[in-house]
Amino acid sequence: MHDTRGDVLRAIPSVESALKHLDSSGLGEGHPRSVITRSVQRVIAGARASIQSGKHSYGSAFEEMRRSILAEVEREVKTLDLRALLPVLNATGVILHTNLGRSPLASAALEAIAETAGGYSNLEYDLVQGTRGKRDLLVLDALCILTGAEDALVVNNNAAAVLLAINTLALGREVIVSRGELIEIGASFRLPEVFERGGATMVEVGTTNRTSLADFEDALNRRTGALLSAHWSNYSIEGFVERVDIRDLTRLGDRWGIPVIHDLGSGALVDADVLKMPGEMTVGESVSAGADVVTFSGDKMLGGPQAGIAVGKADTIARMRKNPLMRALRPGKQILAALQATLGLYLNGLESTEIPVLRMMASSVEELHARSGDATLRLQKRVGTRAVVRVCELTARVGGGAVPGSEISSVGLELADFGCSAASLSARLRAGHPPVIGRTTGETLLLDLRTVPREQDSILIDAVAEAVIDDDG
Ligand SMILES: *Cc1c(COP(=O)(O)O)cnc(C)c1O
């Protein structure tokens, strides 16, 4: 005998009975009741929808269905903690990991946030005149000093900076861009869509692999509002390739009186050679190449808070600042405080020792070997025969759309023979305190120490030991 679909729906527990079920096992304690109720409602609505669609794996008998829906409710409530914003240990070796919050902040930046954001500040108040003042004055000075630009502005992220530049310089007009640079930076930043929302018409020139200056020149007309060049942030094209040098593009723009937008993406302030990454253009180099606006992120190679920065020629930046969109895109005081403090480290020559991402890039392989050796011994001692721990040579990456394809030799730990699948050990690590995010290859787990701050090695060892030992969870 088969239940009809209408009957089957009656197997779904009510929200009240699911809540009672949770209460009887003490699950959900420590969370507000309203949050628990909401989670239960979500699971039950999902169960109803999948049963109605006929695609579900709750089984067929009433009691079985009911039990598996309640088990799903339990799982949901047990993992509520993991849905909060939490600190995690990044053992992936990807320094600017967008999913893991990109650049950790320097202590000076954290202190600046605590000092200025916990109370009132002169955010828009001129302490000399005693009147309403402009935001971000010193931040802008620092940006101009560090990049050689005439003026600067700060918005919420680089996507906002690009949008503002396009909307200011090319509203109702055309922007010419190479077909090889129509980038997508992870979810929802696709250059063609930003053009559209910015109110400009995109004119693609050249081909995927080759674009010449003549291609740009041929597309120029009375409706051209700007020329745009975007960094190949997360890909590279090799082989039969031609790109237009930013210097040539700005010369063309100058000749026709058309501004050039350079979306640099990552925005290194210090020399690429210092970072051992030849070929990466610094913001200062782009400014001196003559770009009217250079846009970049605050939380990529700069190593600061999430922000978008535009630097460039005084008249162009002034026009962008007057755009009504500026109000919608401006950052809050915490961001300006953190950015000001981070830029202060550069001005004082302290960036390579104080800024976490620059320190991670600069860690030597010898140092990482020493740390990994020590961590391996300590972890092996903790887990005994439950896993085999070895020092392992790895390849770290800058990530975050900086230096596509660039690889940095690194060292870390390799775990094998831990008595379960690599996927389930990874899941236990993600549920740990703090969660640890590593990499797996086949049935081994890799933990790259380049992205783990040295002072957190012990925390990492504890968390990994617990995950290996707790194999019934
Ligand atoms: C990262 C990146 C962006 C987006 O920057 P967000 O700060 O994440 O908004 C845009 N353009 C390029 C070239 C990038 O590398």
The ligand as a Tripos MOL2 file, in Angstrom:
@<TRIPOS>MOLECULE
LIG
   15    15     1     0     0
SMALL
NO_CHARGES

@<TRIPOS>ATOM
      1 C1         39.4360   41.9690   -6.7450 C.3       1 LIG1
      2 C2         39.1620   42.7610   -7.9590 C.ar      1 LIG1
      3 C3         37.9900   43.5150   -8.0760 C.ar      1 LIG1
      4 C4         36.9420   43.5200   -6.9980 C.3       1 LIG1
      5 O1         37.4500   44.1220   -5.8560 O.3       1 LIG1
      6 P1         36.6070   44.0780   -4.4900 P.3       1 LIG1
      7 O2         37.4310   44.8780   -3.5380 O.co2     1 LIG1
      8 O3         36.4840   42.6550   -4.1260 O.co2     1 LIG1
      9 O4         35.2970   44.7100   -4.7670 O.co2     1 LIG1
     10 C5         37.7990   44.2550   -9.2160 C.ar      1 LIG1
     11 N1         38.7070   44.2590  -10.2100 N.ar      1 LIG1
     12 C6         39.8450   43.5480  -10.1460 C.ar      1 LIG1
     13 C7         40.8110   43.5900  -11.2870 C.3       1 LIG1
     14 C8         40.1180   42.7700   -9.0090 C.ar      1 LIG1
     15 O5         41.2360   42.0470   -8.9390 O.3       1 LIG1
@<TRIPOS>BOND
     1     1     2 1
     2     2     3 ar
     3     2    14 ar
     4     3     4 1
     5     3    10 ar
     6     4     5 1
     7     5     6 1
     8     6     7 2
     9     6     8 1
    10     6     9 1
    11    10    11 ar
    12    11    12 ar
    13    12    13 1
    14    12    14 ar
    15    14    15 1
@<TRIPOS>SUBSTRUCTURE
     1 LIG1         1 GROUP 0 **** ****
